């Protein structure tokens, strides 16, 4: 059971990191669509 929880937290961390990196890259290009921010807010609510 603990192993499953560990895998779950690693997965959540990976997804969060991926979203953050994607947002930062978009931000550097000057395009941060509102839906990206909305997705981040929703994702933040899930974890």
C-alpha positions as semicolon CSV with decimal commas, in nm:
position;residue;x (nm);y (nm);z (nm)
1;X;0,000;0,000;0,000
2;X;0,280;0,240;0,089
3;X;0,442;0,173;-0,246
4;X;0,125;0,278;-0,429
5;X;0,110;0,600;-0,228
6;X;0,475;0,669;-0,312
7;X;0,413;0,612;-0,683
8;X;0,111;0,842;-0,659
9;X;0,308;1,124;-0,501
10;X;0,591;1,089;-0,751
11;X;0,336;1,101;-1,034
12;X;0,175;1,413;-0,890
13;X;0,514;1,579;-0,849
14;X;0,605;1,493;-1,208
15;X;0,278;1,635;-1,343
16;X;0,310;1,950;-1,133
17;X;0,671;1,998;-1,244
18;X;0,576;1,941;-1,607
19;X;0,297;2,201;-1,584
20;X;0,527;2,451;-1,416
21;X;0,803;2,404;-1,675
22;X;0,551;2,436;-1,958
23;X;0,409;2,756;-1,810
24;X;0,754;2,906;-1,759
25;X;0,850;2,825;-2,118
26;X;0,529;2,984;-2,248
27;X;0,584;3,283;-2,021
28;X;0,933;3,336;-2,166
29;X;0,781;3,338;-2,515
30;X;0,527;3,594;-2,399
31;X;0,227;3,367;-2,449
32;X;0,050;3,262;-2,135
33;X;-0,308;3,191;-2,237
34;X;-0,573;3,224;-1,970
35;X;-0,667;2,860;-2,012
36;X;-0,315;2,760;-1,905
37;X;-0,362;2,950;-1,581
38;X;-0,708;2,792;-1,543
39;X;-0,557;2,444;-1,593
40;X;-0,295;2,518;-1,327
41;X;-0,562;2,631;-1,084
42;X;-0,771;2,319;-1,150
43;X;-0,462;2,095;-1,123
44;X;-0,369;2,265;-0,796
45;X;-0,718;2,187;-0,668
46;X;-0,680;1,819;-0,758
47;X;-0,365;1,764;-0,554
